[in-house]
Amino acid sequence: MAKVLGTSGGRPVLSLPDWLGIPDDALGYAYFTGEAPGSFDAYGMLVCPTTHLGDGWWWMDRCRGPRQR
């Protein structure tokens, strides 16, 4: 199920979870129309764009290092 994680450059960031934790948390793919900055709340877990997959798609994983809020 797709979800809007937030915005980047005023445009929505679309998320497609690949893994859902129970009762919360999610890891997966996100589509950015612009830059992929910062962290986003994915059902309770802060996730960051960690791997650029091309054409605006990123793998979203647990935040590590300076990108974390």
N, C-alpha and C positions, 0 to 999 in steps of 0.2 A: 504494500500500500504506500503510495507516494505521500509526502508531507513537505510543506514549506518550512524550512529550518529558520529562516530569517531573511534578511536582505543583504545584498552586496552592491554598492553603487546605486542604491535606490531600486534595485530589481530583486525579485524573489529568488531564493536559492532552493531548488527542488531537490529533495532527498528521496532515495530509493533504498530502504534498508535491506541488507543482505543477511544480517544477524540481529535478532531481537532477544534481549534478556528478559527474564521473567522475575519480577513484575515490570521492570523498566529497563532502559538503556537500549541503544541501537548503534550498529556500525554498518557502513555501506557506502553507496555512491551518492554524489551530489553534482548538480549541474549549476555552474556559475556562468552568467553572461559577461562578466567582467573579471576583475581581480578576485582572488580567493584568499582573503585575509581573515585573521582571527579565529575565534572559536564559536561554536554553536551548541545549543542545548538539544541533544538527541534523546528525548524521552528520559531526561534526568542525568545523562552522562555528557560531559563536555567533550566534543569531538572537533578535530581540526582537519583541514585538507592536508593530507600527507603525501599522496602520490598523484601526480598529474597523469591522467589517462588519455588526454587529447581531446580536442574539439569542445572544450569547456567542462569536461567530466573529470572529477577527482574522486579518489578513495578517501573516505572520512574515517579516521581512527581516533583512539584516545589521544588527547592533547599531551604533548611532552615538550619541555623546553620553553623558550620565550614567547611562543604563540599563545600559550594558555592565558586565560583571563586571570 
